[in-house]
Amino acid sequence: MTMSSQSQDLPGEGDLARKLKSRHIHMIAIGGAVGVGLFLGSGKAISMAGPGLLLSYAAGGIAVFFIMRALGELLLHKPVAGSFATYAEEYVGPFAGFATGWSYWFMWVVIGMAEITAVGVYIHYWLPNVPQWIPAMITLAALYIVNVVAVRLFGELEFWFALVKVITIVALILGGLAVIVFGIGELGQKASFSNLWTHGGFLPFGVLGAVLALQMVMFAYQGVELIGVTAGEAENPEQVLPRATNGIIWRILIFYLGALAVIMALLPWNQLDPNTSPFVFVFDKLGLSIAADVINFVVITAAASSCNSGIFSNGRMLFTLARAGQAPRMFGRVNRNHIPFLGITASTAVMSIGVVLNYVVPEQAFIWITSISLVGSLWTWSIIMIAHLGYRRAVARGEAKAVHFRMPGAPVANWLVVAFLVMVAVFLGFDPSTRVALYVAPIWFGLLAIAYQFTRRQRVPLLTAS
């Protein structure tokens, strides 16, 4: 019996509804990827690599380009809610599907912790005496309520969250260029693109500095693949998904490279505070205190936006895993609004561990959380590339239908991207503050291997479950 036939007999086990419009899909993809990694994490990354960070973002951006094109091809082939896990199972193997689904869920749980941590950090700009865990808790509770009301409400909120971020970044780039070109204000007299190479050189810490910064760079790119989770609830996926996939790649590259280049041209990299958002810091130095307040508000909404996307994603992934017999069956139910209420609730409850970390270790919380979350991303991105190879082989054998939206460079590009992602994982061990991820990874995958043995008898193919 397939999961779809079971759903006709059991109340609450209906399907997800296609309520997300094209503009929602575009902005959800941007919202998931442009968050705390750019607005807060880039401060620490700049301190590690200097202007050479631009090379790190460019290298990571090239890898993301191929990952997104591979994912876009797979999505057009089968636009289902549990996309990564479904493709992993069909084109790599059953355990790969199980591990990918749960690792992606784990990744967004941890990202959610990072985002609410960032909210606590940003609030300190206005209220330095407020404990970091309080705004983190309030943010998580508010976003949970939004996600359990209606899919379209989530889509609308995320649309406006993401639009605020886009307008802010574009304004920073255009305003910064005006200051540099026309020498506006006191800072404008010193602002110059020469700041990118005159303070210790373009690579002040050598190539190694740029490589070590890849951990924060790839964390910043986390969420680009979120478009795959929206596939099961997108209107007209055949038209929307290819456009959104292509658009997100170029927009993010422009946002990241453009914004960071302007920031480091306005102010020498070694004058930026690694513990403060570079966006807030630059506007503060420009003497625009009100603008700095506005930017601080924007970066708070950016963090909330990314956490919002994480809660959405995790509810859908648990839904898919439950329908496949790889998670408790109750998570495969939806409420009358076609929302996986229990999956969202359980995921948010686990995210609340981030509130505890902000109470116990507020200083270390952000770097620990970002490092651990990256493990899930590196696994998911690698599986997308390997599953894409499997799909292409199936097309060559006549077992799968080819689509018009294809990733260039296969199969060489697939293996080069996987090698790049493995290199990023290896370099996590070079920094004591990020090494914790390498301790957590074997424990996590060991637990998955054990759990998989208990679910094998109940397993339903993810493709059928989706």
Secondary structure in CASP SS format (residue, H / E / C, confidence):
PFRMAT SS
TARGET T0000
AUTHOR 0000-0000-0000
METHOD secondary structure of the structure
MODEL  1
M C 1.00
T C 1.00
M H 1.00
S H 1.00
S H 1.00
Q H 1.00
S C 1.00
Q C 1.00
D C 1.00
L C 1.00
P C 1.00
G C 1.00
E C 1.00
G C 1.00
D C 1.00
L C 1.00
A C 1.00
R C 1.00
K C 1.00
L E 1.00
K C 1.00
S H 1.00
R H 1.00
H H 1.00
I H 1.00
H H 1.00
M H 1.00
I H 1.00
A H 1.00
I H 1.00
G H 1.00
G H 1.00
A H 1.00
V C 1.00
G C 1.00
V H 1.00
G H 1.00
L H 1.00
F H 1.00
L C 1.00
G H 1.00
S H 1.00
G H 1.00
K H 1.00
A H 1.00
I H 1.00
S H 1.00
M H 1.00
A H 1.00
G H 1.00
P H 1.00
G H 1.00
L H 1.00
L H 1.00
L H 1.00
S H 1.00
Y H 1.00
A H 1.00
A H 1.00
G H 1.00
G H 1.00
I H 1.00
A H 1.00
V H 1.00
F H 1.00
F H 1.00
I H 1.00
M H 1.00
R H 1.00
A H 1.00
L H 1.00
G H 1.00
E H 1.00
L H 1.00
L H 1.00
L H 1.00
H H 1.00
K C 1.00
P C 1.00
V C 1.00
A C 1.00
G C 1.00
S H 1.00
F H 1.00
A H 1.00
T H 1.00
Y H 1.00
A H 1.00
E H 1.00
E H 1.00
Y H 1.00
V C 1.00
G C 1.00
P H 1.00
F H 1.00
A H 1.00
G H 1.00
F H 1.00
A H 1.00
T H 1.00
G H 1.00
W H 1.00
S H 1.00
Y H 1.00
W H 1.00
F H 1.00
M H 1.00
W H 1.00
V H 1.00
V H 1.00
I H 1.00
G H 1.00
M H 1.00
A H 1.00
E H 1.00
I H 1.00
T H 1.00
A H 1.00
V H 1.00
G H 1.00
V H 1.00
Y H 1.00
I H 1.00
H C 1.00
Y C 1.00
W C 1.00
L C 1.00
P C 1.00
N C 1.00
V C 1.00
P C 1.00
Q C 1.00
W H 1.00
I H 1.00
P H 1.00
A H 1.00
M H 1.00
I H 1.00
T H 1.00
L H 1.00
A H 1.00
A H 1.00
L H 1.00
Y H 1.00
I H 1.00
V H 1.00
N H 1.00
V H 1.00
V H 1.00
A C 1.00
V H 1.00
R H 1.00
L H 1.00
F H 1.00
G H 1.00
E H 1.00
L H 1.00
E H 1.00
F H 1.00
W H 1.00
F H 1.00
A H 1.00
L H 1.00
V H 1.00
K H 1.00
V H 1.00
I H 1.00
T H 1.00
I H 1.00
V H 1.00
A H 1.00
L H 1.00
I H 1.00
L H 1.00
G H 1.00
G H 1.00
L H 1.00
A H 1.00
V H 1.00
I H 1.00
V H 1.00
F H 1.00
G C 1.00
I C 1.00
G H 1.00
E H 1.00
L H 1.00
G H 1.00
Q C 1.00
K C 1.00
A C 1.00
S C 1.00
F H 1.00
S H 1.00
N H 1.00
L H 1.00
W C 1.00
T C 1.00
H C 1.00
G C 1.00
G C 1.00
F C 1.00
L C 1.00
P C 1.00
F C 1.00
G H 1.00
V H 1.00
L H 1.00
G H 1.00
A H 1.00
V H 1.00
L H 1.00
A C 1.00
L H 1.00
Q H 1.00
M H 1.00
V H 1.00
M H 1.00
F H 1.00
A H 1.00
Y H 1.00
Q C 1.00
G C 1.00
V H 1.00
E H 1.00
L H 1.00
I H 1.00
G H 1.00
V H 1.00
T H 1.00
A H 1.00
G H 1.00
E H 1.00
A E 1.00
E C 1.00
N C 1.00
P H 1.00
E H 1.00
Q H 1.00
V H 1.00
L H 1.00
P H 1.00
R H 1.00
A H 1.00
T H 1.00
N H 1.00
G H 1.00
I H 1.00
I H 1.00
W H 1.00
R H 1.00
I H 1.00
L H 1.00
I H 1.00
F H 1.00
Y H 1.00
L H 1.00
G H 1.00
A H 1.00
L H 1.00
A H 1.00
V H 1.00
I H 1.00
M H 1.00
A H 1.00
L H 1.00
L C 1.00
P C 1.00
W H 1.00
N H 1.00
Q H 1.00
L C 1.00
D C 1.00
P C 1.00
N C 1.00
T C 1.00
S C 1.00
P H 1.00
F H 1.00
V H 1.00
F H 1.00
V H 1.00
F H 1.00
D H 1.00
K H 1.00
L C 1.00
G C 1.00
L C 1.00
S H 1.00
I H 1.00
A H 1.00
A H 1.00
D H 1.00
V H 1.00
I H 1.00
N H 1.00
F H 1.00
V H 1.00
V H 1.00
I H 1.00
T H 1.00
A H 1.00
A H 1.00
A H 1.00
S H 1.00
S H 1.00
C H 1.00
N H 1.00
S H 1.00
G H 1.00
I H 1.00
F H 1.00
S H 1.00
N H 1.00
G H 1.00
R H 1.00
M H 1.00
L H 1.00
F H 1.00
T H 1.00
L H 1.00
A H 1.00
R H 1.00
A C 1.00
G C 1.00
Q C 1.00
A C 1.00
P C 1.00
R H 1.00
M H 1.00
F H 1.00
G H 1.00
R C 1.00
V C 1.00
N C 1.00
R C 1.00
N C 1.00
H C 1.00
I C 1.00
P C 1.00
F H 1.00
L H 1.00
G H 1.00
I H 1.00
T H 1.00
A H 1.00
S H 1.00
T H 1.00
A H 1.00
V H 1.00
M H 1.00
S C 1.00
I H 1.00
G H 1.00
V H 1.00
V H 1.00
L H 1.00
N H 1.00
Y H 1.00
V H 1.00
V C 1.00
P C 1.00
E C 1.00
Q C 1.00
A H 1.00
F H 1.00
I H 1.00
W H 1.00
I H 1.00
T H 1.00
S H 1.00
I H 1.00
S H 1.00
L H 1.00
V H 1.00
G H 1.00
S H 1.00
L H 1.00
W H 1.00
T H 1.00
W H 1.00
S H 1.00
I H 1.00
I H 1.00
M H 1.00
I H 1.00
A H 1.00
H H 1.00
L H 1.00
G H 1.00
Y H 1.00
R H 1.00
R H 1.00
A H 1.00
V H 1.00
A H 1.00
R C 1.00
G C 1.00
E C 1.00
A C 1.00
K C 1.00
A C 1.00
V C 1.00
H C 1.00
F C 1.00
R C 1.00
M C 1.00
P C 1.00
G C 1.00
A C 1.00
P C 1.00
V H 1.00
A H 1.00
N H 1.00
W H 1.00
L H 1.00
V H 1.00
V H 1.00
A H 1.00
F H 1.00
L H 1.00
V H 1.00
M H 1.00
V H 1.00
A H 1.00
V H 1.00
F H 1.00
L H 1.00
G H 1.00
F H 1.00
D C 1.00
P C 1.00
S C 1.00
T C 1.00
R C 1.00
V H 1.00
A H 1.00
L H 1.00
Y H 1.00
V H 1.00
A H 1.00
P H 1.00
I H 1.00
W H 1.00
F H 1.00
G H 1.00
L H 1.00
L H 1.00
A H 1.00
I H 1.00
A H 1.00
Y H 1.00
Q H 1.00
F H 1.00
T H 1.00
R H 1.00
R H 1.00
Q H 1.00
R C 1.00
V C 1.00
P C 1.00
L H 1.00
L H 1.00
T H 1.00
A H 1.00
S C 1.00
END
